[in-house]
């Protein structure tokens, strides 16, 4: 069929979806004489953009898709494919590839996507005969044909109206179906929501039951807390009186600790002096040993001289040297004895110093324990663990107290120092009792409902106490 082996691009697009007006075929004859070449003239409108794979085919009238072509020719590209004006084109079909029967055919312009862009009027391939005579009809036949055309046109309009009505009904039915589907979806959503609400309701019922049980437990616990509050209130009144006594006794302990610290410092100075004296004795002992060694060497030299020179003068000198050696040995023995005595005294002083340190450490531990405990229980612990020592009970006496100081003077020293049991701040003796008590009170939190006091460091306990009042 075709003069080339390449197959044109086709598709299964029906006639109703084609665009026949984009390419217009011109000068199409009613029939073409068989055995001759046929030239096809066509115009490319501005609505089409020609491409390299566009083609023009000859189709038998009644075709449905572009695959039913009889023969085809590739459409040539115009010189300016981007021009907006219409372009005249022509293609020549060789006689060898043309149809040989007398059926009706038409030219079709097909783009490279297989879509028809234009179609010509039908034509035949036959020779001109005498049958091609103009047929003249009468006026009556013309009127009858016009009447038939009117009836056909009317029926066509009625069919169009009926089709439009059916189309509208179809649209309405689709809308109703859509609404029905939406209602069904809404119903399903409501059912799922109802199930969820029922589950939530059951969960809330269980939670409500659990809360009621918790409420009963809380009421029992609240009753128990009220009893504890009453007991704590009575304990507070009793412990407040003990706190004042504990504060006074703590002041006395602090003054005693200061005295112990001063005495320990004095003992440490004495220990240092004894250590220096001991070092001095060691150095002197070393020098004496060196002197003794030198003396022995001199004795050896003298003995050597005596062997060589046995004269009375040398003998006399040797006796003098021996006497000096004896004297040195006696002095060395005395120094050793003195060193032993000093060493024994130093050991005794070390033992006494160690005892004082242990006693001081014990007092410091008791004092720290008394400072760390709460102000409500410090009295009993301080009185039971640290007894007040007697004045003058120190081993070497108090070097910072004047001779003949009596108990009244010691009491005055104790009363001259006050120390906060909360923050360990020391106050002078001339401070007023109200100021000291105000400072101690600044470390406490007082309940505005029952006047019970709590330490600021235990604020959580205070908050729980206020919460219990709120439950009442």
C-alpha positions as CSV (number, residue, x, y, z in Angstrom):
1,X,0.0,0.0,0.0
2,X,2.7,2.5,1.0
3,X,5.8,3.4,-0.8
4,X,7.8,3.2,2.4
5,X,8.3,0.4,4.9
6,X,7.7,2.6,7.9
7,X,4.3,2.3,9.6
8,X,2.5,5.5,10.5
9,X,1.5,6.3,14.1
10,X,-2.2,5.3,14.6
11,X,-4.7,5.0,17.5
12,X,-8.1,3.6,18.3
13,X,-9.7,7.1,18.6
14,X,-13.3,7.2,17.3
15,X,-14.7,9.8,14.9
16,X,-16.5,11.7,17.6
17,X,-13.3,12.5,19.4
18,X,-11.4,13.8,16.3
19,X,-10.8,17.5,15.4
20,X,-11.6,17.6,11.6
21,X,-11.5,21.4,11.4
22,X,-7.7,22.0,12.1
23,X,-6.7,20.9,8.5
24,X,-8.9,21.8,5.5
25,X,-8.6,19.9,2.2
26,X,-9.0,22.0,-0.9
27,X,-10.0,21.2,-4.6
28,X,-11.0,17.7,-3.9
29,X,-12.6,16.1,-7.1
30,X,-15.7,14.0,-7.0
31,X,-13.8,11.2,-8.7
32,X,-10.2,10.5,-9.9
33,X,-9.4,8.6,-13.1
34,X,-7.7,5.2,-12.2
35,X,-4.1,4.8,-13.4
36,X,-3.0,8.4,-12.8
37,X,-1.3,10.2,-9.9
38,X,-3.4,12.1,-7.5
39,X,-2.4,15.4,-5.9
40,X,-3.9,16.3,-2.5
41,X,-4.2,20.0,-1.6
42,X,-4.7,21.0,2.0
43,X,-4.4,24.0,4.3
44,X,-2.8,24.0,7.8
45,X,-4.8,26.4,10.0
46,X,-3.3,28.3,13.0
47,X,-4.9,25.8,15.4
48,X,-2.4,23.0,14.6
49,X,1.4,22.8,15.0
50,X,2.8,20.3,12.3
51,X,5.3,17.7,13.5
52,X,7.7,15.4,11.8
53,X,5.6,12.2,12.1
54,X,2.3,13.7,10.7
55,X,0.9,12.0,7.7
56,X,-2.0,12.1,5.1
57,X,-3.8,8.9,4.4
58,X,-6.6,7.7,2.0
59,X,-9.4,6.0,4.0
60,X,-12.5,4.1,2.7
61,X,-15.6,5.9,3.8
62,X,-17.1,4.3,7.0
63,X,-13.7,3.9,8.8
64,X,-13.7,4.0,12.6
65,X,-10.0,4.3,13.6
66,X,-6.9,5.5,12.0
67,X,-5.6,2.0,11.7
68,X,-8.0,1.4,8.7
69,X,-6.0,3.5,6.2
70,X,-5.6,2.2,2.7
71,X,-2.3,4.1,1.9
72,X,-0.5,7.1,3.3
73,X,2.2,9.7,2.6
74,X,4.3,11.6,5.2
75,X,3.2,15.2,5.5
76,X,6.0,17.6,4.6
77,X,6.9,20.3,7.3
78,X,6.2,23.9,6.2
79,X,9.0,26.4,6.0
80,X,7.9,28.3,9.1
81,X,6.2,26.0,11.5
82,X,5.7,28.7,14.1
83,X,3.8,31.0,11.8
84,X,0.3,32.0,13.0
85,X,-1.1,32.3,9.4
86,X,-2.6,29.4,7.4
87,X,-0.2,27.4,5.3
88,X,-1.0,25.8,1.9
89,X,0.5,22.3,1.4
90,X,0.2,19.5,-1.2
91,X,1.1,15.8,-1.4
92,X,1.2,13.6,-4.6
93,X,0.0,9.9,-4.3
94,X,1.4,7.6,-7.0
95,X,-1.0,5.7,-9.1
96,X,0.5,2.3,-8.2
97,X,-0.6,2.7,-4.5
98,X,-4.1,4.0,-5.2
99,X,-7.3,1.9,-4.8
100,X,-8.6,0.0,-7.9
101,X,-12.3,-0.3,-6.9
102,X,-15.1,2.2,-7.2
103,X,-15.8,2.6,-3.5
104,X,-15.9,6.1,-1.9
105,X,-12.7,7.3,-0.2
106,X,-11.5,10.5,1.6
107,X,-8.3,12.2,2.5
108,X,-7.5,12.4,6.3
109,X,-4.7,14.3,8.0
110,X,-3.4,12.4,11.1
111,X,-0.8,13.8,13.6
112,X,2.0,11.8,15.1
113,X,-0.2,10.9,18.1
114,X,-2.6,9.0,15.7
115,X,-5.4,11.7,16.0
116,X,-7.3,12.9,12.9
117,X,-7.0,16.6,12.5
118,X,-8.8,17.0,9.2
119,X,-10.9,15.0,6.6
120,X,-12.0,15.7,3.0
121,X,-15.3,15.1,1.2
122,X,-15.7,11.6,-0.3
123,X,-14.5,10.8,-3.8
124,X,-14.2,7.8,-6.1
125,X,-11.6,6.3,-8.4
126,X,-13.4,5.8,-11.7
127,X,-13.6,7.1,-15.2
128,X,-16.2,9.8,-16.2
129,X,-19.3,8.2,-17.7
130,X,-22.6,9.4,-19.1
131,X,-24.3,8.5,-15.9
132,X,-23.0,11.6,-14.3
133,X,-25.9,13.6,-15.4
134,X,-27.6,16.3,-13.4
135,X,-30.8,15.0,-11.8
136,X,-33.7,17.4,-11.9
137,X,-36.5,16.9,-9.4
138,X,-40.0,18.4,-9.4
139,X,-41.3,21.0,-6.9
140,X,-43.5,18.5,-5.2
141,X,-40.6,16.2,-4.6
142,X,-38.6,19.1,-3.2
143,X,-41.4,20.0,-0.8
144,X,-41.8,16.4,0.2
145,X,-38.0,16.1,0.9
146,X,-38.1,19.4,2.9
147,X,-41.1,18.1,4.9
148,X,-39.2,14.9,5.6
149,X,-36.2,17.0,6.6
150,X,-38.4,19.0,9.0
151,X,-39.8,15.9,10.5
152,X,-36.4,14.4,10.9
153,X,-35.1,17.7,12.4
154,X,-38.1,17.8,14.8
155,X,-37.4,14.2,15.8
156,X,-33.8,15.0,16.2
157,X,-34.7,18.0,18.5
158,X,-37.0,15.7,20.5
159,X,-34.3,13.1,20.8
160,X,-31.8,15.8,21.9
161,X,-34.3,17.1,24.5
162,X,-35.0,13.6,25.7
163,X,-31.2,12.9,25.9
164,X,-30.8,16.2,27.9
165,X,-33.6,15.2,30.2
166,X,-32.1,11.8,30.7
167,X,-28.7,13.3,31.3
168,X,-30.2,15.7,33.9
169,X,-31.9,12.8,35.6
170,X,-28.6,10.9,35.5
171,X,-26.9,13.9,37.2
172,X,-29.7,14.1,39.8
173,X,-29.4,10.4,40.5
174,X,-25.7,10.7,40.8
175,X,-26.1,13.6,43.3
176,X,-28.7,11.6,45.3
177,X,-26.4,8.6,45.2
178,X,-23.5,10.8,46.4
179,X,-25.7,12.2,49.2
180,X,-26.8,8.7,50.1
181,X,-23.2,7.6,50.3
182,X,-22.3,10.6,52.4
183,X,-25.3,9.8,54.7
184,X,-24.2,6.2,55.0
185,X,-20.6,7.4,55.8
186,X,-22.0,9.8,58.4
187,X,-24.1,6.9,59.9
188,X,-21.0,4.7,60.1
189,X,-19.1,7.5,61.7
190,X,-21.9,8.1,64.2
191,X,-22.0,4.4,65.0
192,X,-18.2,4.3,65.6
193,X,-18.5,7.5,67.7
194,X,-21.3,5.9,69.7
195,X,-19.2,2.8,70.4
196,X,-16.3,5.0,71.4
197,X,-18.6,7.0,73.7
198,X,-19.9,3.8,75.3
199,X,-16.4,2.6,75.9
200,X,-15.5,6.0,77.4
201,X,-18.7,5.9,79.6
202,X,-17.7,2.5,80.9
203,X,-14.2,3.7,81.6
204,X,-15.5,6.8,83.4
205,X,-17.8,4.6,85.5
206,X,-14.9,2.4,86.5
207,X,-12.8,5.5,87.2
208,X,-15.6,7.1,89.3
209,X,-15.8,3.9,91.3
210,X,-12.1,3.9,91.9
211,X,-12.2,7.6,92.9
212,X,-14.9,6.9,95.4
213,X,-12.7,4.2,96.9
214,X,-9.8,6.6,97.0
215,X,-12.0,9.2,98.6
216,X,-12.9,6.8,101.4
217,X,-9.2,6.0,101.9
218,X,-8.4,9.7,102.0
219,X,-11.1,10.4,104.6
220,X,-9.6,7.7,106.8
221,X,-6.1,9.1,106.2
222,X,-7.4,12.6,106.9
223,X,-8.8,11.4,110.2
224,X,-5.5,9.8,111.1
225,X,-3.6,13.0,110.1
226,X,-5.9,15.1,112.3
227,X,-5.0,12.9,115.3
228,X,-1.3,13.1,114.4
229,X,-1.7,17.0,114.2
230,X,-3.2,17.0,117.7
231,X,-0.3,14.9,119.0
232,X,2.3,17.1,117.3
233,X,0.7,20.2,118.7
234,X,1.0,18.9,122.2
235,X,4.5,17.8,121.5
236,X,5.4,21.2,120.1
237,X,4.3,23.0,123.3
238,X,6.3,20.6,125.4
239,X,9.4,20.8,123.1
240,X,9.4,24.6,122.9
241,X,10.2,24.8,126.6
242,X,12.9,22.2,126.2
243,X,14.3,24.2,123.3
244,X,15.0,27.3,125.4
245,X,16.9,25.2,127.9
246,X,18.8,23.5,125.1
247,X,19.8,26.9,123.7
248,X,21.2,28.0,127.0
249,X,23.1,24.8,127.5
250,X,24.4,25.0,124.0
251,X,25.9,28.4,124.7
252,X,27.7,27.0,127.6
253,X,29.1,24.1,125.5
254,X,30.2,26.6,122.8
255,X,32.2,28.6,125.4
256,X,33.8,25.4,126.7
257,X,34.7,24.3,123.2
258,X,36.4,27.7,122.7
259,X,38.4,27.2,125.9
260,X,39.4,23.7,124.9
261,X,40.5,24.9,121.5
262,X,42.7,27.6,123.1
263,X,44.2,25.0,125.4
264,X,44.9,22.6,122.6
265,X,46.6,25.5,120.7
266,X,48.8,26.2,123.7
267,X,49.7,22.5,124.0
268,X,50.6,22.4,120.3
269,X,53.0,25.3,120.9
270,X,54.5,23.5,123.8
271,X,54.9,20.4,121.7
272,X,56.6,22.4,119.0
273,X,59.0,23.9,121.5
274,X,59.8,20.4,122.9
275,X,60.3,19.1,119.4
276,X,62.8,21.9,118.7
277,X,64.6,21.2,121.9
278,X,64.8,17.5,121.1
279,X,66.2,18.3,117.7
280,X,68.8,20.6,119.3
281,X,69.8,17.8,121.7
282,X,70.1,15.4,118.8
283,X,72.4,17.8,117.0
284,X,74.5,18.2,120.1
285,X,74.6,14.4,120.6
286,X,75.8,14.0,117.0
287,X,78.5,16.6,117.5
288,X,79.6,14.8,120.7
289,X,79.8,11.5,118.7
290,X,81.9,13.2,116.1
291,X,84.2,14.7,118.8
292,X,84.5,11.2,120.3
293,X,85.4,9.7,117.0
294,X,88.0,12.4,116.5
295,X,89.3,11.8,120.0
296,X,89.7,8.0,119.3
297,X,91.7,8.8,116.2
298,X,93.9,11.1,118.2
299,X,94.4,8.4,120.8
300,X,95.5,6.0,118.1
301,X,98.0,8.5,116.9
302,X,99.3,9.0,120.4
303,X,99.7,5.3,121.0
304,X,101.6,5.1,117.8
305,X,103.8,7.9,119.0
306,X,104.3,6.2,122.4
307,X,105.5,3.1,120.7
308,X,108.1,5.1,118.9
309,X,109.1,7.4,121.7
310,X,108.9,6.0,125.2
311,X,109.6,9.3,127.2
312,X,108.1,10.6,130.4
313,X,106.8,13.7,128.6
314,X,104.8,11.6,126.1
315,X,103.5,9.4,128.9
316,X,102.4,12.5,130.7
317,X,100.7,13.8,127.6
318,X,99.0,10.5,127.0
319,X,97.6,10.5,130.5
320,X,96.2,14.0,130.0
321,X,94.6,12.9,126.8
322,X,93.1,9.9,128.4
323,X,91.8,12.0,131.3
324,X,90.2,14.4,128.7
325,X,88.6,11.4,127.0
326,X,87.2,10.1,130.3
327,X,85.7,13.6,131.0
328,X,84.2,13.7,127.5
329,X,82.7,10.3,128.0
330,X,81.2,11.4,131.3
331,X,79.8,14.5,129.6
332,X,78.4,12.3,126.8
333,X,76.7,10.0,129.3
334,X,75.2,13.0,131.0
335,X,73.9,14.3,127.7
336,X,72.4,10.9,126.9
337,X,70.7,10.7,130.3
338,X,69.4,14.3,129.8
339,X,68.1,13.3,126.3
340,X,66.4,10.3,127.7
341,X,64.7,12.4,130.4
342,X,63.6,14.9,127.8
343,X,62.3,12.2,125.5
344,X,60.3,10.7,128.4
345,X,58.8,14.1,129.2
346,X,58.0,14.6,125.5
347,X,56.3,11.2,125.4
348,X,54.2,12.2,128.5
349,X,53.4,15.5,126.9
350,X,52.3,13.7,123.7
351,X,50.1,11.3,125.6
352,X,48.5,14.2,127.5
353,X,48.1,16.2,124.3
354,X,46.5,13.1,122.6
355,X,44.1,12.7,125.5
356,X,43.1,16.4,125.3
357,X,42.6,16.1,121.5
358,X,40.4,13.1,122.0
359,X,38.4,14.9,124.6
360,X,38.1,18.0,122.4
361,X,37.0,15.8,119.4
362,X,34.4,14.2,121.6
363,X,33.1,17.6,122.6
364,X,33.1,18.8,119.0
365,X,31.1,15.7,117.9
366,X,28.6,16.2,120.7
367,X,28.3,19.9,119.7
368,X,27.8,19.0,116.0
369,X,25.2,16.4,116.9
370,X,23.4,19.0,119.0
371,X,23.5,21.5,116.1
372,X,22.3,19.0,113.5
373,X,19.3,17.6,115.3
374,X,15.9,19.4,115.1
375,X,15.2,22.1,117.7
376,X,12.5,20.0,119.2
377,X,14.8,17.1,120.3
378,X,18.1,18.9,120.9
379,X,17.6,19.3,124.6
380,X,17.4,15.6,125.6
381,X,20.4,14.7,123.4
382,X,22.6,17.5,124.7
383,X,21.9,16.8,128.3
384,X,22.4,13.1,128.0
385,X,25.6,13.1,125.9
386,X,27.7,16.1,127.0
387,X,28.1,16.7,130.8
388,X,29.2,20.2,131.8
389,X,32.9,19.9,132.9
390,X,34.0,21.5,136.1
391,X,36.1,24.7,136.0
392,X,39.7,23.9,136.4
393,X,39.4,20.4,135.1
394,X,42.0,20.9,132.4
395,X,45.4,19.1,132.8
396,X,47.5,22.2,132.7
397,X,44.8,24.7,133.7
398,X,43.2,27.3,131.5
399,X,46.0,29.7,130.5
400,X,43.5,32.3,129.3
401,X,41.7,32.6,132.7
402,X,43.1,34.9,135.4
403,X,44.4,33.3,138.5
404,X,41.7,32.9,141.2
405,X,38.8,33.1,138.7
406,X,35.7,31.7,140.3
407,X,32.6,30.0,139.0
408,X,30.8,33.3,138.6
409,X,33.4,34.5,136.1
410,X,33.1,31.2,134.1
411,X,29.3,31.6,134.0
412,X,29.8,35.2,132.8
413,X,32.0,33.9,129.9
414,X,29.3,31.4,128.9
415,X,26.5,33.9,129.1
416,X,28.6,36.3,126.9
417,X,28.2,34.0,123.8
418,X,25.0,32.9,122.0
419,X,24.9,30.7,118.9
420,X,22.0,30.1,116.6
421,X,21.1,26.4,116.5
422,X,19.9,26.6,112.9
423,X,22.7,28.5,111.1
424,X,25.6,28.4,113.8
425,X,25.7,32.2,113.9
426,X,27.3,33.5,117.1
427,X,25.8,36.5,118.8
428,X,27.5,38.7,121.5
429,X,26.3,38.6,125.1
430,X,25.0,42.1,125.1
431,X,22.3,41.3,122.4
432,X,18.8,41.4,123.6
433,X,16.9,38.2,124.1
434,X,14.1,39.4,121.8
435,X,16.5,39.9,118.9
436,X,18.1,36.5,119.4
437,X,14.7,34.8,119.5
438,X,13.6,36.8,116.4
439,X,16.7,35.5,114.6
440,X,15.9,31.9,115.6
441,X,12.2,32.4,114.6
442,X,13.3,33.6,111.1
443,X,14.4,30.0,110.4
444,X,10.9,28.7,111.3
445,X,7.5,28.6,109.4
446,X,4.4,29.1,111.5
447,X,1.0,27.8,110.5
448,X,-1.6,30.6,110.4
449,X,-4.4,28.3,111.5
450,X,-3.0,26.4,114.4
451,X,0.3,28.4,115.2
452,X,2.4,25.2,114.8
453,X,6.0,25.9,113.7
454,X,8.1,24.0,111.1
455,X,11.7,24.4,109.9
456,X,12.1,26.2,106.6
457,X,14.3,23.4,105.4
458,X,11.3,21.1,105.7
459,X,8.9,23.2,103.6
460,X,7.3,20.2,102.1
461,X,6.1,19.1,105.5
462,X,4.7,22.6,106.1
463,X,2.9,22.5,102.7
464,X,1.3,19.1,103.6
465,X,0.2,20.5,107.0
466,X,-1.5,23.5,105.3
467,X,-3.1,21.1,102.7
468,X,-4.6,19.0,105.7
469,X,-6.2,22.2,107.0
470,X,-7.7,22.7,103.5
471,X,-9.2,19.2,103.6
472,X,-11.0,20.1,106.9
